[in-house]
């Protein structure tokens, strides 16, 4: 007999628990203010989630980069898992929407273009956005850039993270890349 699919809900309690977990993740993300920073005149949306004051201070920063045409809210469960207490290790999580995607703004010249094709801006621009985000937001949050910065990136975000790492080999201490 074949094993059931990973998320098959044969028991009502299991499904109820999973839905409650997702609700907690979404509630956590909803409580985090949406912020913006500007690169080349375009406002880019992000959220920064820090450990509670009662927890150990952050010892690592995690940057989550979304895939093509995704929204940072999709990664609520990943952010929730990363910000749980891990003993002596506390994690600050940063999620950023790429320009023209999710809740980030678009360059007016691109918005007015009748036929936009992938990639709208070019990977050079996406890489610059990530580099500026790390410089302007992640490393300025508490004035310290001494903590390791890990990247967790999906699909197009993984390509952008890889290109940034090739340009700045010391930026990320570790990378987790996923794709379909």
C-alpha positions as CSV (number, residue, x, y, z in Angstrom):
1,X,0.0,0.0,0.0
2,X,1.4,3.4,-1.0
3,X,2.1,6.0,1.6
4,X,-0.5,8.8,1.8
5,X,0.5,12.2,0.4
6,X,2.4,14.3,2.9
7,X,-0.5,16.7,3.5
8,X,-3.5,14.3,3.3
9,X,-5.9,15.1,6.0
10,X,-7.7,11.9,7.0
11,X,-8.2,13.1,10.5
12,X,-10.2,16.2,11.2
13,X,-7.9,17.2,14.1
14,X,-4.8,17.2,11.9
15,X,-6.4,19.5,9.3
16,X,-7.8,21.7,12.1
17,X,-4.3,21.9,13.7
18,X,-2.6,22.7,10.3
19,X,-5.2,25.4,9.5
20,X,-4.7,26.9,13.0
21,X,-0.9,26.9,12.4
22,X,-1.3,28.8,9.1
23,X,-3.7,31.3,10.8
24,X,-1.0,32.0,13.4
25,X,1.6,32.5,10.7
26,X,-0.7,34.9,8.8
27,X,-1.5,36.7,12.0
28,X,2.2,37.1,12.8
29,X,2.8,38.6,9.3
30,X,-0.2,40.9,9.6
31,X,1.1,42.3,12.8
32,X,4.4,43.3,11.2
33,X,4.3,46.7,9.5
34,X,4.9,46.9,5.8
35,X,7.9,49.2,5.2
36,X,9.5,50.6,2.1
37,X,13.0,51.8,0.9
38,X,13.8,53.4,-2.4
39,X,16.3,52.4,-5.1
40,X,16.5,54.4,-8.3
41,X,13.2,56.2,-7.6
42,X,11.1,53.0,-7.0
43,X,9.7,52.2,-3.6
44,X,10.4,48.5,-2.7
45,X,8.2,46.8,0.0
46,X,9.7,44.8,2.8
47,X,9.0,43.4,6.3
48,X,11.5,43.0,9.1
49,X,10.7,40.6,11.9
50,X,12.9,40.7,15.0
51,X,13.0,38.4,18.1
52,X,10.9,39.6,21.0
53,X,12.8,41.7,23.5
54,X,12.6,38.8,26.0
55,X,14.5,36.5,23.6
56,X,18.3,36.4,23.1
57,X,19.5,39.2,20.8
58,X,19.7,38.3,17.1
59,X,22.8,36.3,16.2
60,X,21.9,35.7,12.6
61,X,19.9,37.6,9.9
62,X,17.8,35.7,7.3
63,X,16.9,37.3,4.0
64,X,14.0,35.7,2.2
65,X,13.8,36.4,-1.5
66,X,10.6,35.5,-3.4
67,X,10.2,34.0,-6.8
68,X,8.9,35.6,-10.0
69,X,5.7,37.6,-9.4
70,X,5.3,36.4,-5.8
71,X,4.5,38.4,-2.7
72,X,6.4,38.3,0.6
73,X,3.2,37.3,2.4
74,X,3.5,33.9,0.8
75,X,6.5,33.2,3.0
76,X,4.6,33.7,6.3
77,X,5.2,30.1,7.4
78,X,8.9,30.2,6.7
79,X,9.2,33.5,8.6
80,X,7.2,32.2,11.5
81,X,9.4,29.1,11.7
82,X,12.6,31.1,11.5
83,X,11.6,33.5,14.3
84,X,10.8,30.9,16.8
85,X,13.1,30.6,19.8
86,X,16.2,28.5,19.0
87,X,17.9,28.6,22.4
88,X,20.9,30.8,22.2
89,X,20.3,31.6,18.5
90,X,17.8,34.2,17.6
91,X,17.0,35.1,14.0
92,X,15.9,38.4,12.5
93,X,14.0,37.8,9.3
94,X,13.8,40.2,6.4
95,X,11.4,39.7,3.4
96,X,11.6,41.9,0.3
97,X,9.3,42.1,-2.7
98,X,11.3,42.6,-6.0
99,X,10.5,45.7,-7.9
100,X,7.4,45.4,-10.0
101,X,6.2,42.5,-8.0
102,X,4.1,41.9,-4.9
103,X,3.7,45.2,-3.0
104,X,6.7,46.9,-4.4
105,X,6.4,49.8,-6.9
106,X,7.1,49.8,-10.5
107,X,9.3,52.1,-12.6
108,X,6.8,54.5,-14.4
109,X,8.7,53.9,-17.7
110,X,8.0,50.1,-17.4
111,X,4.4,50.6,-16.3
112,X,3.6,52.6,-19.4
113,X,5.2,50.0,-21.7
114,X,2.3,48.2,-23.5
115,X,4.1,44.8,-23.7
116,X,6.3,43.9,-20.8
117,X,8.2,40.7,-21.0
118,X,10.3,38.8,-18.5
119,X,12.4,40.1,-16.9
120,X,11.0,43.6,-16.8
121,X,14.0,45.2,-15.4
122,X,16.9,42.8,-16.0
123,X,18.7,40.9,-13.3
124,X,21.3,43.6,-12.9
125,X,18.5,45.8,-11.4
126,X,17.2,43.0,-9.2
127,X,20.7,42.4,-7.9
128,X,21.3,46.1,-7.2
129,X,18.0,46.2,-5.3
130,X,19.1,43.3,-3.1
131,X,22.5,44.8,-2.5
132,X,20.9,48.2,-1.6
133,X,18.4,46.5,0.7
134,X,21.1,44.8,2.6
135,X,23.1,48.0,2.9
136,X,20.2,50.3,3.7
137,X,18.0,48.1,5.8
138,X,19.6,44.9,7.1
139,X,22.9,46.3,8.1
140,X,21.5,49.5,9.4
141,X,18.8,48.1,11.6
142,X,20.9,48.1,14.7
143,X,24.1,49.6,13.2
144,X,25.8,46.2,13.1
145,X,26.7,44.2,10.1
146,X,28.8,41.7,12.1
147,X,26.0,39.0,12.2
148,X,26.0,36.3,9.5
149,X,23.5,37.0,6.7
150,X,21.8,33.9,5.3
151,X,19.7,33.9,2.1
152,X,16.6,31.7,1.6
153,X,15.5,32.2,-1.9
154,X,13.0,30.6,-4.2
155,X,13.1,30.3,-8.0
156,X,13.9,33.7,-9.5
157,X,14.9,34.9,-6.0
158,X,17.5,32.1,-6.0
159,X,18.9,33.2,-9.3
160,X,19.2,36.8,-8.0
161,X,20.8,35.6,-4.7
162,X,23.3,33.5,-6.7
163,X,24.2,36.5,-8.9
164,X,24.6,38.8,-5.9
165,X,26.8,36.1,-4.2
166,X,29.0,36.0,-7.3
167,X,29.3,39.8,-7.2
168,X,29.8,40.0,-3.4
169,X,31.2,36.6,-2.2
170,X,31.3,37.7,1.4
171,X,27.8,39.0,1.6
172,X,26.0,35.7,2.5
173,X,27.4,33.2,5.0
174,X,24.9,30.6,3.8
175,X,22.3,30.2,1.1
176,X,19.3,27.9,0.7
177,X,18.0,27.9,-2.8
178,X,14.8,26.2,-4.0
179,X,13.0,25.9,-7.2
180,X,10.5,23.8,-9.1
